[in-house]
Amino acid sequence: MWTSRGRAIIRANGVRNFASIPHPQVQLATLIRSPSSNVSFQFPRHLFRAGNSRFLSYESTTTTVINSDDSGFGESYIDSSPTDSLMSEDTLDESSVSNDLVSDVAERDEEAVDETPGLDVEKLESVLSLLQSSSVEGSLQSSLDQMDLGLHEESVLRIMETPHVSGRNLIAFIKWARTKPEFSTTPEILEALFRSVATEVRKSNAYALWDLVKEIGAEEGVLNTSMLNELISLLSKMGKGKAALEVFDKFESFRCNPDSDSFYYTLEALCRRSQYDWASSVCEKMVDAGAFPDCEKIGKIIVWLCKGNKAKDAHLLYLSAKEKSKHPPRSSINILISSMCRDDKTLKLAVELLDDFSEEAHKYAIKAFSSVIQGLCRIKDVDGAKKLLYKMIDAGPPPGNAVFNMVINSLSKAGEMRGSMELLRSMERRGLKPDLYTYTVIMSGYAKGGLMDEAINVLSEAKEKHSKLNPVTYHVLIRGYCRLEEFDKALNLLSEMKHYGVKPNKDEYNKLVQSLCLRALDWETAGKLLEEMRENGLHLNGITCGLIRAVKELEEETCETGEYLAQV
C-alpha cells in the first residue's frame, strides 16, 4: 500500500471536486481502485505494494494520477500544475487538507487492508520476495507450501502484476496454485499472467505457457481469444511458426473464436519461417471468416504471400478485403501486381488491377504499369503492351525510356518495324532522348528482315544523337551483312568502328571469319583478320582458327586437282 498521507490528499481533493470536473476524460468513479470506500480507484495493484518506491507524495504541489492500461503498465494520466484549469480555485496543496482528515483517511485505509478477505500482507511480501529471487533454495513448490499463502484472487492478481518477477516463476506459481483446492483459475488471473509473460520474449516461457494452456484446456469460461492471441504473438516474435499454428488450430477445442488478430499473428509467424503453404491455408480461412485486420496489416499479409510465390492467394485476399471497404497501402498493391506479372497465369489479373488505382494514385503507378508491360512483352502480347503504353501516354503515369524500350524491342522482334519507328518518334515528341539500346533494337529488327538500308539510316541517326557508339550497335549490322553475304560492307563497318573509337571485340571478328570461311571461302581475308586480332590482343578459339586452315587446305587441294586434270 502506498503512503496513507498521499492517499488522503488525493482522496480529499477528489471528494471536493467530484461534483464538477472541467475535463470530461477524468472520471473519478472509474480512475482508481482502492481499499477505501470513499472513492473507487483502479491503479495497478503492484504500485501500492508495501515497500514499492512508486507512490504519490503529499509534499508535491503537482499531482499525477497513474492509470493502468491493458498491458499492465502505468502511464501518466493527468499532470497539472497549480495554475491548471482542472484545479482552478481548489488547487491541491497540503495546506488545503487538514491534518485531521489525513490521519482519519490513513486509519480507515489500514483497516480496509486488514479486512480484505484472505489477504495476508506479510505472507504476500514473502511470496513476492521468493518469486523475484533469481535463485531458489530447493523446490519452488515446497517453498510456497511452507509460506502457506491464502490463494485469494486479490493476492494472486497482485503477484501477477508485480514487476521484476520472471515469467518462468509466474507460470510455476500458477501451476502450484492449481494443485490447491481453494484456488480457482479465473480469466482475470490468466490475462494478467499472459500479459506479464509476454514482456519476456523467451522460448522456455512461451512453451511453458502453452503447456499450461493445454492443461487448462476447455474449462468453461477460463480461456479466451485475447489470451491465445497473446501467446501466438509471443511465438511469432520468436519465429516459431509451427507452434503458433498449433495454438491457432486449438481455438475450437478451447471454445474460442479466432478474430482478426488471431489470423494476423499466425500468418506473421508462419511467413517469418517461410512456411507459405500453411500460411496460404490460414489466409483462406481468414477470408472465409471475413475476419480482416486493418488495412496496414492486410498490406503486410499480401507482401508476405507474394514473397512466398502465393500471388494468387494474395490477390484473393485483396479482392475480399476490397469488398469490405478495406484498401491496403499502394506499396503492397504494387508488389502484388509485380508478383502476379511473373506468372503467365495471373498476368491478365494484374492488368485488371491497374483499374483499381484512384485517379491520384494512377499518376504515380509507374512501377505497376511497367511490370505489366514487361509481362505482356514476355508472353509476346505485343498488341496488349502497345495498347497499355498508349494508355499511359494519354492518361498517365508518364512512361519513361525503359517502358518505351520494352515495347519497341517486342515490336522489332515481331517484325513490326513501322510500330517501332512510330514509338521512336513519340519518344522524341515527348522530350525523351532515345538511347543506344533503342536504336540498336530497331537496327536489329531491320537487319533480321534483310532491310539493311533502313538499318544503316537508323545508324546514321544514332551517330547524330550520340557521340559515342558501342560494339553491340555495329555487331547487329555486321551480322546482317554477313547473312546477306555482303562481306565488303561488313568489313567496311569493322573499319568504321575503329574510326569512331569503338574497339571491335572477338565476337565481330569471329562472325566475320566464320562467314568468310564458310560462305565466301576467303581464307586470305580471314587470315588478315586473324593477324589483326592478335595485334589487338584478341584470340580466336581453336575451332575458328582450324576453320581458316581447313579452307586454305581445301583451296590448295582444289588447285592441285585442277592442275592435274589440266595436264591429263
PyMOL commands that set and color helices and strands:
alter all, ss='L'
color gray80, all
select helices_A, chain A and resi 4-17+45-48+88-90+94-96+99-115+121-132+140-147+153-160+167-177+187-198+203-216+225-237+241-249+260-272+276-289+295-307+311-323+330-341+347-356+359-362+366-378+382-395+401-413+417-429+436-448+452-465+471-483+487-499+506-518+523-535+542-567
alter helices_A, ss='H'
color red, helices_A
select strands_A, chain A and resi 32-33+41-42+63-68+74-80
alter strands_A, ss='S'
color yellow, strands_A
deselect
rebuild
show_as cartoon
